[in-house]
Amino acid sequence: MNDQAAKLRQRMVQAIDQSRNETGARSYLSLARTVAIVSGKGGVGKTNISVNFALELARNHKKVMLIDMDVGMGNIHIILGQQPKFSLKDYLLGEAFIEETINSYNAHLDYIAGGSGLDDIMEWTNDTVRRLMSVFEDMQKTYDYIIFDMGAGATKRTIELIGAVDDVIVVATPEPTSITDAYSMMKYIVMNDPTKPLHIITNRVQNNKQMQQVSHRLQYAMKNFLKKETTILGNLQEDPFITEAVIAQKPFTELKPNATISKQLTQITQTFMGNPFERVEEPNHFIRKLKGFFMKGSR
């Protein structure tokens, strides 16, 4: 088993190094920018946005890892139209090596599915935590971006991961419950880390009035009540063809790249990439923070 794992890891590293040589990506010594995409409630289109956002980063010749953190109930593989043999759930249960869970969608985008059919609540043991830390540490050295598609809502473990990443993107819709839950999520994040960069995407917008009611309302509330500046990345209009894309199991930016919503997603990605990004902590702060959170909780 150890020989098999070593061979799988070697093939993965060789493939990534080859991709970097071909695309002229950033230095191997710099670490990936880690991003958590969250929502206060389910059903707001977060996973669809995560998948297409990761694809847009890949189209800009960035090496991207997309990880479905909705373990046991994940569906990024469905939107990508693939059926991976192993998932993050399998790795956490000790039924697969991490290298076996990594799937290549194209030359620049890899992903790990969350898995489906979770029968019991996943127990985050000390051993599970240590194995995840090792995995994330390796990934930071081999990718430009690591995108975590978080499950809806907040749990102790998701909050700890969110607390460690470089950036958090919050997805909301014009529904009052979505706005309220998005604000609650952002408030909780800021209370735990006032310096955490927060970005807002409004999905399923019908018109400019709704855009103002959601994005700017959230931005105003954060600034007025929590003294926290946030970035509005953009808005995605309501489009019936999104359902068509999901049924076709095809990312909407690939199915209809010239659609208005696809162009809006492209602009959102460009806005995010254009935001100044400078690590204010030591390069390994993501792993250090994550270890601190998990180890504290396991005592």
N, C-alpha and C positions, 0 to 999 in steps of 0.2 A: 504493500500500500504506500509506503514511504517513497519507493522508487517511482511509482506511478504519479504521486503528487509532485515530485521533483521534476519529472518530465513534462507534466502539464504546466507547471510554473515556468519552466524554461521556454516552452513554446509560446506562452502568453507574453513573456518579456521580449522574446525575439520578434514577435509580431508587432508589438508596440514600438520597439526600437526601429523596425523597418518602416513603419508608418511615419515616425518622426523624421527619419532621414529623407523620406520622400516628400514630406510636406513642409519641412523647415520649421517645425513647431518649436516652442520655447525650450530653453535649456532643461535638461533632465534634472538638474540640481534644484530648480525652483519647484515649489509645491503647488498642487492643484488649488483652485479657488472653490471652496465648498459652499453649496447653496441648498437651503431647505425651502421647498414650496409647500405652503400650508393653507388651510382654510379653517374657519371656525366651525363649519358644519359640512356634512357631505352633500353631494349632488350639485356642486357649483361648477363642475367641469375642470377641477384641479388637475386630474391625471391627464386629461386631453391636452391641457396647456403644458404640463411638464414634459410630455413626449415631444410635442412640436417645438417647444422652447429648446430642448436638448438637440433636436434635429437642426434647428437654425444655428445653434452654436457650432455644430459639426459642419454645416455648410460654410462656415467661416474658417474652416481648416483648424478647428480646435479639437483636440482629442478629449472626448466626453464619456464619462461613465454615468449612467442613469440607474439609480437603485430604487426599486419599489419597496418602501418600508411598511406598506400595509400587509404585513406578513400573514399569510393564510387567506387573505381576501384581495390580493393584488390583481391588477388587470392591465398593466402597461403592455404586457406581451400580446394581449388581445387587440389593443389599438395598433400595435406594430404588425399584427397579422402573423404571429409566429407561435409555435408550441415548443418551448424549451423543455428539455428532458429533466433538468434540475432547477431548483429555485433557492432563494435565500432561506425559505423554510426548511428545505432539505439539509442545507449546510448547518443551520442552527440545531437541527435534530441529530446531527452527526451522520447523516446518510449520504453525504456527497462532499467532495473537496471543493473549496471555493472556486478553484480554476474550472471545475465542471459546471458551475452555475453561471459563468460569464459567457454571454452570447454577443456575437458581433452582428449588428444590424447593417452597418456599412463600414467603410474604411476608417471612419472617424468616430462612430458611435457604438459603444458597447453598453450592454444593460444586464441587470440581474433582476429577474422576476421575483415577485413576492411569494408566489405560490398560492394555491387555492385549496379549498376543502380542509380548513383547519378544524380539527375535531375538539381540541382542548386549548385553553389559554396557554400561550407560549411562556414557559418559565425562563427568565433571564438569569441563569446561574453565573457564578463567578467564572467558570470555564468558558461559557458562551461569551461573556463580556471580553475576556482576554483574547479569544479567537477573533472577535470582531475588531478589537483594537489593532491587532496585527494586520488584518485585512485592509482596514482603512489607511494604516500607515504605509503599506505597500502601494496602495492606489494613489495616494498623494504624490508619490514619486513618478508615477507613470501616466497621469492624466493632467489635462489643463483645467478641466472642470469636473467636479463630482456633484451630481444633482440628486438630492434625496426627495422623492415623491412621498410625502408623509401621509399617514392615514388621517382621516378627518377627526377633528377635535383634538383634545390634549390628554396625554397620559404622562405618567412620571417619566418613562423612558423617552418618549418623543420630545418632551420639554428639555430633557438633558441633551439630546442630540441637537435640538434647535439652539440651545445655549452655547454649543461649541462651534457651530458653523460660522463662516465669514459673513454670509448674507441670508436674509429671510425674505421670501416673496410671499405676500398674502393675497389670496384670490377671494374675491367677494362678488356677489351679484346684487341687483337692485332690490331683492327681497328683504324686507325689514329684519327678518330673523338672521339672514346672512350678514347683514351690516352689523347688527348687534353682536353676533358671535365673532365676527372678524375683529371688531374693536376689543372685545374681551380677550381674544388671543393675543393681540398686539400689546394690550395693557399688561398682561401677565409676562410677556417676553421682556418688556421694558422695565418692569419692576425687578426682574432678575438680572437684567443687563442693560442699563440705560444707554450704553454706547452701541448696541447692536444695530447695524444698518437694516432698515425696514423699507420694503418696496411694495407698492400696491398695484394690482391688476384687477380691473373690473370686467367681469365677463357677462355675456348675455344682455348687453346694453341695447335698448331700443332707439334711443335718440340722445342728443347732446344734453337735454335736461336731466335724464337719468344719470349720465356721466357725471354731471355736477353734483347730483344728489348723493352719489356713492363715493367716488374717489376724493372729491374735495371735502365732502363731509367727514370722511375718515381722517383725512390729512389735517383738517381744522381741529377735530376733536383731539387728535394726538398732540398737536402743538399747543392748544389752548388749555387742556386739562393735565397733560403729562409733560409739557415742555419738550416734546420730542419731534424733531424734524423727520419727515418721511419723504420718499420719492415716489411720484406717480409714474409708473412705467408706461401706462397706456390703457386703452380700453378695447374690448373685443365685442363686436356687435352680435346680436342674436341672428343666427343664420340656420335655416332648416337643413342645409346641406351637411351640417355637422353630424346629424343623425345618419345621413347617407354614408358618411365617411366611417362612422363607428360600425355600421352594419357591414360595410365592405372590408372592415378591419384594415384600414389604411389611414395614416396620419393625414389630416385635412390639408396641411401645407404641401403634401405630395399629390393628393388627389386633385386639388384645384389650387395650384400655386398662384393663380392670378385673381382669385376671389378676394373680396375686400377684407375678410377676416384673416386670410393668409398674409396679406400685405400688412395688416395691423400687427400680426404676431411678429413679422419680420422687423417692423419698426420698434416694437417692444424690446426685442433682443438687441437691436442696435443701441437703443437707449441704455439698456443695462450694461452692455459691453463698454459704452462710452463714459459711464460713471467712473470718476476717479477711484482707483482701488490701490490702497497701500497698506500693507500689514503694519499695524502699530505694535504688534507683539512679536515674540520670537517666532521663527518660521513654523515650528511644530506645535503652535498653540492649540490647534484643533484637536490633536491627539492628547495633548496635555490636559486640556479642559475636559475632554470626554472621559479620560481615565479618572480624573478627579471626581466627576459627577458619579460615574458608575461605581468606583471603589468606595466612595462615601456611602452610597445607597446600599452597598452589599454588606456593610458591617453589622 
